[in-house]
């Protein structure tokens, strides 16, 4: 399953997460041609959790959103290394 960075502080009133932030956009660019409403992905915050989610394109904001499936959450033992992050 493809992975997309997300920020837990970038949620909306429907419980979705905005994938318009820089880290998310970088991951979405790698998935060109694979994106679509209803596609399952794994969201990661680079620190503590991973959770499966369903992609939705929000017409009003013209960006991808992700609805987490909280029953799939995985707590990580150690922080993930983000692509391009300093050592």
GROMACS elastic network, one bead per residue, 0.5 to 0.9 nm:
[ bonds ]
;  ai    aj funct       b0    kb
    1    40     6  0.71910   500
    1    41     6  0.55783   500
    1    42     6  0.64607   500
    1    52     6  0.88089   500
    2    27     6  0.88787   500
    2    31     6  0.79332   500
    2    40     6  0.79457   500
    2    41     6  0.51415   500
    2    42     6  0.60862   500
    2    43     6  0.86421   500
    3    27     6  0.72700   500
    3    28     6  0.88876   500
    3    41     6  0.57662   500
    3    43     6  0.57237   500
    3    44     6  0.69066   500
    3    50     6  0.89771   500
    3    52     6  0.88767   500
    4    19     6  0.81961   500
    4    23     6  0.79335   500
    4    24     6  0.56824   500
    4    25     6  0.84455   500
    4    26     6  0.85025   500
    4    27     6  0.53837   500
    4    28     6  0.68498   500
    4    41     6  0.70609   500
    4    42     6  0.62019   500
    4    44     6  0.62177   500
    4    45     6  0.86252   500
    5    19     6  0.78783   500
    5    21     6  0.88273   500
    5    22     6  0.89535   500
    5    23     6  0.56475   500
    5    25     6  0.84154   500
    5    26     6  0.85184   500
    5    27     6  0.67967   500
    5    28     6  0.89724   500
    5    42     6  0.84855   500
    5    43     6  0.56295   500
    5    45     6  0.56679   500
    5    46     6  0.72219   500
    5    82     6  0.88785   500
    6     9     6  0.87522   500
    6    10     6  0.77421   500
    6    17     6  0.70632   500
    6    18     6  0.75650   500
    6    19     6  0.64997   500
    6    21     6  0.77750   500
    6    23     6  0.71954   500
    6    24     6  0.59419   500
    6    43     6  0.60462   500
    6    44     6  0.59420   500
    6    45     6  0.53612   500
    6    46     6  0.84351   500
    6    66     6  0.88762   500
    7    10     6  0.54630   500
    7    11     6  0.79251   500
    7    17     6  0.74713   500
    7    18     6  0.80537   500
    7    19     6  0.84295   500
    7    21     6  0.81284   500
    7    23     6  0.88613   500
    7    24     6  0.86419   500
    7    44     6  0.83316   500
    7    45     6  0.60246   500
    8    11     6  0.64029   500
    8    17     6  0.72400   500
    8    45     6  0.74614   500
    9    17     6  0.82968   500
   10    16     6  0.84794   500
   10    17     6  0.56307   500
   10    18     6  0.56107   500
   10    19     6  0.82569   500
   10    21     6  0.84748   500
   11    14     6  0.80412   500
   11    15     6  0.60961   500
   11    16     6  0.54755   500
   11    18     6  0.60838   500
   11    65     6  0.89922   500
   12    15     6  0.54920   500
   12    16     6  0.55097   500
   12    17     6  0.63368   500
   12    18     6  0.74214   500
   13    16     6  0.74196   500
   14    17     6  0.88887   500
   14    67     6  0.84030   500
   15    66     6  0.86662   500
   15    67     6  0.64674   500
   15    68     6  0.77260   500
   16    56     6  0.87512   500
   16    65     6  0.60030   500
   16    66     6  0.52142   500
   16    68     6  0.68280   500
   17    64     6  0.86497   500
   17    65     6  0.53727   500
   17    66     6  0.51146   500
   17    67     6  0.64690   500
   17    68     6  0.78634   500
   18    21     6  0.71174   500
   18    24     6  0.84797   500
   18    63     6  0.76192   500
   18    64     6  0.66403   500
   18    66     6  0.67863   500
   19    22     6  0.82551   500
   19    23     6  0.82654   500
   19    24     6  0.50834   500
   19    25     6  0.65166   500
   19    28     6  0.82226   500
   19    63     6  0.69916   500
   19    64     6  0.54316   500
   19    65     6  0.53514   500
   19    66     6  0.70420   500
   20    23     6  0.83600   500
   20    24     6  0.62488   500
   20    25     6  0.58258   500
   20    63     6  0.61525   500
   20    64     6  0.67652   500
   20    65     6  0.79356   500
   21    24     6  0.54264   500
   21    25     6  0.60421   500
   21    26     6  0.86906   500
   22    25     6  0.51340   500
   22    26     6  0.62374   500
   22    27     6  0.88263   500
   23    26     6  0.52337   500
   23    27     6  0.65324   500
   23    28     6  0.87415   500
   23    82     6  0.88806   500
   24    27     6  0.52003   500
   24    28     6  0.60690   500
   24    29     6  0.86200   500
   25    29     6  0.60735   500
   25    30     6  0.88186   500
   26    29     6  0.53183   500
   26    30     6  0.69000   500
   27    30     6  0.54030   500
   27    31     6  0.68575   500
   28    31     6  0.50765   500
   28    32     6  0.67191   500
   28    35     6  0.79612   500
   28    64     6  0.88004   500
   29    32     6  0.55360   500
   30    33     6  0.89596   500
   31    34     6  0.53531   500
   31    35     6  0.63812   500
   32    35     6  0.63097   500
   33    36     6  0.84598   500
   34    39     6  0.82245   500
   35    38     6  0.88859   500
   35    39     6  0.67181   500
   35    55     6  0.78525   500
   36    39     6  0.56348   500
   36    55     6  0.68201   500
   36    56     6  0.72164   500
   36    57     6  0.75055   500
   37    40     6  0.89241   500
   37    54     6  0.75755   500
   37    55     6  0.53762   500
   37    57     6  0.61965   500
   37    64     6  0.89215   500
   38    54     6  0.53609   500
   38    55     6  0.53494   500
   38    56     6  0.63722   500
   39    53     6  0.82711   500
   39    54     6  0.55834   500
   39    55     6  0.53836   500
   39    56     6  0.80380   500
   40    52     6  0.68570   500
   40    53     6  0.56565   500
   40    55     6  0.64559   500
   41    51     6  0.84518   500
   41    52     6  0.56649   500
   41    53     6  0.53955   500
   41    54     6  0.63324   500
   41    55     6  0.72879   500
   41    66     6  0.85162   500
   42    50     6  0.64803   500
   42    51     6  0.55074   500
   42    53     6  0.59100   500
   42    54     6  0.86115   500
   42    68     6  0.86599   500
   43    49     6  0.82305   500
   43    50     6  0.55043   500
   43    51     6  0.52710   500
   43    52     6  0.59989   500
   43    53     6  0.65604   500
   43    66     6  0.81919   500
   43    68     6  0.77739   500
   44    47     6  0.78933   500
   44    48     6  0.80727   500
   44    49     6  0.59470   500
   44    51     6  0.66716   500
   44    52     6  0.88387   500
   44    80     6  0.87341   500
   45    48     6  0.65141   500
   45    49     6  0.60546   500
   45    50     6  0.68291   500
   45    79     6  0.89622   500
   45    80     6  0.83271   500
   46    49     6  0.73950   500
   46    50     6  0.83898   500
   46    79     6  0.59310   500
   46    81     6  0.66575   500
   46    82     6  0.62205   500
   47    76     6  0.74058   500
   47    78     6  0.71172   500
   47    80     6  0.58274   500
   47    81     6  0.84729   500
   48    74     6  0.83684   500
   48    75     6  0.57187   500
   48    76     6  0.50981   500
   48    77     6  0.74240   500
   48    78     6  0.72832   500
   48    79     6  0.62571   500
   48    80     6  0.81182   500
   49    73     6  0.67514   500
   49    74     6  0.55340   500
   49    76     6  0.55409   500
   49    79     6  0.88770   500
   50    72     6  0.82197   500
   50    73     6  0.57727   500
   50    74     6  0.51959   500
   50    75     6  0.66917   500
   50    76     6  0.74776   500
   51    68     6  0.64205   500
   51    69     6  0.66174   500
   51    70     6  0.65173   500
   51    71     6  0.81939   500
   51    72     6  0.55366   500
   51    74     6  0.62067   500
   51    75     6  0.88505   500
   52    67     6  0.85623   500
   52    68     6  0.59039   500
   52    69     6  0.55033   500
   52    70     6  0.74631   500
   52    71     6  0.85880   500
   52    72     6  0.59028   500
   52    73     6  0.70157   500
   53    66     6  0.58025   500
   53    67     6  0.51752   500
   53    69     6  0.52344   500
   53    70     6  0.82231   500
   53    72     6  0.87327   500
   54    65     6  0.83819   500
   54    66     6  0.54393   500
   54    67     6  0.51643   500
   54    68     6  0.65018   500
   54    69     6  0.75615   500
   55    64     6  0.67658   500
   55    65     6  0.58438   500
   55    67     6  0.64830   500
   55    68     6  0.89090   500
   56    63     6  0.86133   500
   56    64     6  0.58310   500
   56    65     6  0.51695   500
   56    66     6  0.59583   500
   56    67     6  0.74842   500
   57    61     6  0.87139   500
   57    62     6  0.71379   500
   57    63     6  0.58185   500
   57    65     6  0.59557   500
   57    66     6  0.84923   500
   58    61     6  0.56752   500
   58    62     6  0.55892   500
   58    63     6  0.55208   500
   58    64     6  0.59882   500
   58    65     6  0.65358   500
   59    63     6  0.70364   500
   59    64     6  0.88037   500
   60    63     6  0.81859   500
   61    64     6  0.85092   500
   68    71     6  0.87098   500
   68    72     6  0.84760   500
   68    73     6  0.86831   500
   69    72     6  0.58409   500
   69    73     6  0.74662   500
   70    73     6  0.53774   500
   76    79     6  0.69129   500
   76    80     6  0.82268   500
   79    82     6  0.89851   500
   81    84     6  0.86110   500
   81    85     6  0.69195   500
   81    86     6  0.89613   500
   81    87     6  0.85670   500
   82    85     6  0.53512   500
   82    86     6  0.86881   500
   83    86     6  0.89228   500
